Amino acid sequence: MVLLKTSSNSPIRVLHVVDDFSTTNTGVTAMVRQLTQWQAGCLDWVGVHAVGKVDLPAPQGVELIQSLPLRFTPRWRYPVGGAAKLLATIHSCRVTHLHIHEFWRGGYVAGILAARRSNLPVILSAHGSTAPWALHEQGKLKRWKKHLYWQMFGRFFFAPGVVLHAITPLEAHHMGDFFGRQPQAVIPNALSIDAVTGDAGAAMPARRLVFLGRLHPVKGVDLLIEAFGKARLDEEWELVIAGPEEVPAYVAQLKAQAVASPCATRIRFVGPLYGLERTGLLKSAWAVVVPSHTEVIGMVNLEAASLATPTITTPNTGLEEWAGIGGILAADNAVALQNALQACAAWPMQERLRRGHESRQHVLQCYNLEVVGQEWLRFYRSTASSTVIA
């Protein structure tokens, strides 16, 4: 066994492994796009490997590699040829680190196998997949399948030798419980400096509450619709729900719930929005509501705050400081959300603008990639400092 040492001047060439790289996978894809865009300007090479859907271009300077899934693994998405394409990329691009984002699907297993055959350090970012809600609250079938997979296969692939990264202290706690050891680093999601320092806009916000994200049970949109229907708000207030319809049965439930609401005429579903339309909706909102049952920060919280729009979110997002910097923290139940909506709607305009400004300044100081990116550089260097070659 030979122990190789690397210096701080050694090249860093990172291959990120994701399930898909698409508009539907809003959270992880947004985070990886922001991170790799920044890394392309300071690392020696950056790539992204995806097995699932790819409908977004990679940032400039980032190489996007796609493997097709085996036909009989449409959900698990194990790549055709297994680890072969990953191995070829690792060797041809002289990859020094493999950074895996989540771990339940087949593409991640292929990544682990390729990394072991190439003696690469592996960083695992769980992105909320070890949170209690994600493990236990999605029905008995999913809970049983995850437990069986982990006990039979997953713990052998992902436990030994994998370097763990958490996005928040709350996620570090969840990962510690799941893996039986604490993550080696806690580094938050972040926005690129261009996004954070962009035009926050001078237009006055409308009497509009906005949810923006994928329509999935984990997001708590049903709680938001219930809370909006019960909140004592003037007739000028509206609720706008934007995002891809990921779970058709859940979307049908939400739309039926909205029709039955006493505020039915003031609830609008507008589908997924991108680019300037997305930015315009966030800027126009009085507040953005992120009522997730579990979320590791949630990029929309950061995006909205960077545009000087405060957000209402739950303690499950790991943003422990949010209530002190312009936002509101509310439990993930309809009563708590109703109270938060009423408190938010009662802000005078001056208070709303002040909170938006405070949120923006906080994101600029704590969640921009010019700061957070340096933490990633230090972390990559530390994981490469003692690579074991069998």
C-alpha positions in Angstrom: 0.0 0.0 0.0 1.4 3.4 -1.0 0.3 6.7 0.5 0.4 9.5 -1.9 0.7 13.1 -0.7 -0.5 16.1 -2.6 0.5 19.7 -2.1 -1.7 22.8 -2.1 -0.4 23.5 -5.7 -1.5 20.1 -7.0 -4.2 20.3 -9.8 -7.8 19.9 -8.8 -10.0 18.2 -11.4 -13.5 17.4 -10.2 -16.1 15.2 -11.7 -19.6 15.8 -10.2 -22.0 12.9 -10.4 -25.8 13.8 -10.5 -28.9 11.8 -11.2 -30.1 14.2 -13.9 -29.3 17.7 -15.1 -32.7 19.0 -15.9 -35.3 21.7 -15.2 -37.4 19.2 -13.2 -34.6 18.5 -10.7 -34.7 22.1 -9.5 -32.8 22.0 -6.2 -29.8 19.8 -6.8 -29.3 20.9 -10.4 -29.5 24.6 -9.5 -26.9 24.0 -6.8 -24.6 22.0 -9.0 -24.9 24.5 -11.9 -24.0 27.4 -9.6 -21.1 25.6 -8.0 -19.6 24.2 -11.2 -19.9 27.6 -12.9 -17.8 29.1 -10.2 -15.4 26.2 -10.1 -14.8 26.4 -13.9 -13.0 29.7 -13.3 -10.6 28.4 -10.7 -10.1 24.6 -10.9 -8.0 22.8 -13.5 -11.1 20.9 -14.9 -14.7 20.5 -14.0 -17.2 18.0 -15.3 -20.7 16.8 -14.6 -21.9 13.2 -15.3 -25.7 12.5 -15.5 -27.7 9.3 -16.2 -31.2 10.8 -16.2 -32.8 13.6 -18.1 -30.5 16.3 -19.5 -32.3 19.4 -20.8 -30.0 22.2 -19.5 -26.7 23.3 -21.0 -23.6 23.1 -18.8 -22.0 26.3 -17.7 -19.2 27.6 -19.8 -16.0 25.7 -19.1 -17.9 22.7 -17.6 -17.9 19.4 -19.5 -21.2 17.6 -19.5 -21.2 13.8 -19.9 -24.4 11.8 -20.2 -24.8 8.0 -19.9 -28.1 6.4 -20.9 -29.8 4.2 -18.2 -30.3 0.5 -18.7 -33.7 -0.1 -20.2 -34.9 -2.3 -17.3 -33.8 0.2 -14.7 -36.0 3.3 -15.6 -36.2 4.5 -12.0 -33.0 3.3 -10.5 -31.1 4.5 -13.7 -28.0 2.3 -13.7 -26.0 3.4 -16.7 -25.5 1.3 -19.8 -22.0 -0.2 -19.5 -21.9 0.3 -15.8 -18.9 2.4 -14.7 -17.2 2.2 -18.1 -18.0 5.7 -19.3 -17.1 7.2 -15.9 -13.8 5.3 -15.9 -13.0 6.6 -19.4 -13.8 10.2 -18.3 -11.7 9.8 -15.2 -8.7 8.6 -17.1 -8.9 10.9 -20.1 -9.6 14.0 -18.1 -7.2 13.1 -15.3 -9.9 13.5 -12.6 -8.6 14.0 -9.1 -11.9 14.0 -7.1 -15.4 12.5 -7.6 -18.2 14.5 -6.0 -21.4 12.6 -5.7 -24.7 14.4 -5.2 -27.2 12.1 -3.4 -26.8 8.3 -3.4 -30.0 6.3 -3.9 -29.8 5.7 -7.6 -27.7 3.6 -9.9 -25.6 6.3 -11.4 -24.0 7.0 -8.0 -23.1 3.3 -7.5 -21.4 3.4 -10.9 -19.5 6.5 -9.7 -18.4 4.8 -6.5 -17.1 1.7 -8.5 -15.3 4.0 -10.9 -13.7 6.0 -8.1 -12.5 2.8 -6.3 -11.0 1.4 -9.5 -9.2 4.7 -10.0 -8.1 5.3 -6.4 -10.0 8.6 -6.2 -11.3 10.4 -3.1 -15.1 10.5 -3.1 -17.1 13.3 -1.6 -20.8 12.6 -0.9 -23.3 15.4 -0.6 -26.6 13.9 0.6 -28.8 16.9 -0.3 -31.4 16.0 2.4 -31.7 12.3 1.5 -30.9 11.2 5.1 -33.5 13.5 6.7 -36.2 11.6 8.7 -39.0 12.8 6.4 -37.1 11.6 3.3 -36.4 8.2 4.9 -39.7 7.4 6.6 -42.5 9.7 5.4 -43.0 8.8 1.8 -45.1 5.7 2.3 -44.4 2.1 3.5 -43.2 0.9 0.0 -40.5 3.5 -0.4 -39.4 3.2 3.2 -39.1 -0.6 2.8 -37.3 -0.4 -0.5 -34.8 2.1 0.8 -34.2 0.1 4.0 -33.7 -3.1 1.9 -31.4 -1.5 -0.6 -29.2 0.1 2.1 -28.9 -3.0 4.2 -28.1 -5.3 1.2 -26.0 -3.0 -1.0 -25.8 0.7 -0.1 -23.9 0.5 3.1 -21.1 -1.5 1.5 -20.8 1.0 -1.4 -21.1 4.3 0.4 -20.0 3.9 4.0 -16.3 2.9 3.8 -13.9 5.5 2.7 -16.4 8.1 1.5 -15.9 11.7 2.7 -19.2 13.1 3.9 -20.3 16.7 3.3 -23.4 18.3 4.9 -25.0 21.5 3.7 -26.3 22.7 7.2 -25.6 21.7 10.8 -29.1 20.1 10.9 -28.2 17.9 7.9 -24.9 17.0 9.6 -27.0 15.7 12.5 -29.2 13.6 10.2 -26.2 12.3 8.3 -24.5 11.4 11.6 -27.5 9.4 12.6 -27.7 7.6 9.3 -24.1 6.8 8.6 -22.9 6.4 12.1 -20.3 9.1 11.8 -20.3 12.9 11.4 -19.6 14.7 8.1 -16.1 16.0 7.7 -17.4 19.4 6.5 -20.5 21.6 6.6 -20.5 23.9 3.6 -23.7 25.7 2.6 -25.4 26.0 -0.8 -24.5 29.4 -2.4 -25.2 31.7 -5.3 -22.7 33.0 -7.8 -21.6 36.5 -7.1 -23.2 37.8 -10.3 -26.6 36.6 -9.2 -26.2 38.0 -5.7 -25.0 41.4 -6.8 -27.4 41.7 -9.7 -30.2 44.3 -9.9 -32.6 43.8 -7.0 -35.1 46.1 -8.7 -36.7 49.2 -7.5 -40.4 48.2 -8.3 -42.8 48.0 -5.3 -43.8 44.4 -4.5 -47.3 43.3 -5.2 -49.7 41.8 -2.7 -48.6 38.4 -3.9 -47.3 35.3 -2.1 -45.3 33.0 -4.2 -44.3 29.3 -4.1 -41.7 28.4 -6.6 -40.4 24.8 -6.8 -41.3 21.3 -8.0 -44.8 20.2 -7.1 -43.9 17.2 -4.8 -45.3 16.2 -1.4 -42.1 17.0 0.3 -42.6 20.7 -0.6 -45.7 21.1 1.6 -47.7 23.0 -1.0 -50.9 21.5 0.3 -50.3 23.1 3.7 -49.7 26.4 2.0 -53.0 26.3 0.1 -54.8 25.4 3.3 -53.1 28.2 5.2 -53.9 30.7 2.5 -57.5 29.7 2.5 -57.8 30.2 6.2 -55.7 33.3 6.6 -57.5 36.5 7.2 -56.2 38.4 4.2 -57.7 41.2 2.2 -59.2 40.4 -1.3 -56.2 42.0 -3.0 -53.9 39.2 -1.9 -53.1 36.3 -4.3 -51.1 33.1 -4.1 -49.1 32.1 -7.2 -47.8 28.5 -7.4 -45.0 28.0 -10.0 -43.0 24.9 -10.7 -42.8 21.6 -12.7 -45.6 19.1 -12.0 -43.4 16.3 -10.8 -46.0 14.0 -9.1 -49.2 14.0 -11.2 -51.5 12.6 -8.4 -50.2 15.2 -6.0 -50.7 18.0 -8.5 -54.3 16.8 -9.1 -54.8 16.9 -5.3 -53.4 20.4 -5.1 -55.6 21.8 -7.9 -58.7 20.2 -6.4 -57.8 21.7 -3.0 -57.4 25.1 -4.6 -60.8 24.9 -6.4 -62.4 24.0 -3.0 -60.7 26.8 -1.2 -62.7 29.9 -0.1 -59.9 31.8 -1.9 -60.1 29.8 -5.1 -60.2 32.8 -7.4 -57.0 34.1 -5.9 -54.9 31.0 -6.3 -53.0 30.6 -9.6 -50.9 27.7 -11.0 -48.6 29.1 -13.6 -46.3 26.1 -14.4 -42.5 26.1 -14.5 -40.8 29.4 -15.0 -37.2 30.1 -16.1 -34.9 32.9 -16.7 -36.3 36.4 -16.7 -39.9 35.1 -16.0 -38.6 33.3 -12.9 -36.7 36.3 -11.7 -39.6 38.7 -12.4 -42.0 36.5 -10.3 -39.6 36.4 -7.3 -39.0 40.2 -7.5 -42.7 40.9 -7.7 -43.6 38.9 -4.6 -44.4 40.4 -1.2 -42.8 37.2 0.1 -41.8 33.8 -1.2 -43.1 30.8 0.8 -41.0 27.6 1.1 -43.1 25.3 3.4 -40.9 22.2 2.9 -41.1 19.2 5.2 -37.4 18.8 4.6 -34.9 20.9 2.6 -31.3 21.7 2.9 -31.5 25.5 2.6 -33.4 25.4 -0.7 -31.9 27.5 -3.5 -35.2 29.4 -3.9 -34.7 30.9 -0.4 -31.3 32.2 -1.5 -32.5 33.4 -4.9 -35.5 35.3 -3.5 -33.4 36.9 -0.7 -30.7 37.9 -3.3 -33.5 39.9 -5.1 -34.5 41.6 -1.8 -37.6 39.4 -1.4 -38.0 37.9 2.1 -39.1 34.3 2.5 -41.2 32.3 4.9 -39.7 28.9 5.4 -39.6 26.1 7.9 -37.0 25.1 10.5 -36.5 21.9 8.4 -34.6 23.9 5.8 -31.6 24.4 8.2 -31.8 28.2 8.0 -31.6 28.7 11.7 -30.7 32.4 11.4 -33.5 33.2 8.9 -35.9 34.9 11.4 -33.2 37.3 12.5 -32.3 38.5 9.0 -35.7 39.5 7.5 -37.5 36.2 6.9 -39.9 34.1 9.0 -39.5 30.6 10.3 -42.8 28.7 10.7 -43.4 25.0 11.5 -44.5 22.8 8.6 -48.2 22.7 9.5 -51.2 24.8 8.3 -51.8 26.7 11.5 -48.2 27.9 11.8 -48.2 28.8 8.1 -51.5 30.7 8.5 -50.0 32.8 11.3 -46.9 33.5 9.3 -48.9 34.6 6.2 -51.0 36.9 8.4 -47.9 38.4 10.1 -46.3 38.9 6.7 -49.3 40.5 5.1 -49.5 43.0 8.1 -46.1 44.4 7.4 -46.2 48.1 6.3 -44.4 48.7 3.0 -41.4 50.2 4.8 -41.1 47.0 6.9 -41.4 44.8 3.9 -38.6 46.7 2.1 -36.4 46.7 5.2 -36.7 42.9 5.5 -35.9 42.4 1.9 -32.8 44.5 2.2 -31.6 42.6 5.3 -32.2 39.3 3.6 -30.2 40.4 0.5 -27.3 41.7 2.6 -27.2 38.4 4.5 -27.0 36.3 1.4 -24.3 38.6 0.0 -22.2 38.1 3.1 -22.8 34.4 3.9 -24.1 32.6 0.8 -22.2 33.9 -2.2 -19.8 31.6 -4.0 -16.9 34.0 -3.8 -16.8 33.1 -0.1 -18.3 29.6 0.0 -16.3 28.5 -3.1 -13.0 29.0 -1.1 -14.3 26.6 1.5 -14.8 24.0 -1.3 -11.2 24.5 -2.5 -9.8 23.9 1.0 -12.0 20.9 1.4 -11.0 19.3 -1.9 -7.3 19.9 -1.1 -7.8 18.3 2.4 -9.5 15.2 0.9 -6.6 14.8 -1.6 -3.9 15.2 1.1 -3.8 11.5 1.9 -5.1 9.3 -1.0 -4.6 5.6 -0.4 -3.5 3.5 -3.4 -4.2 -0.3 -2.8 
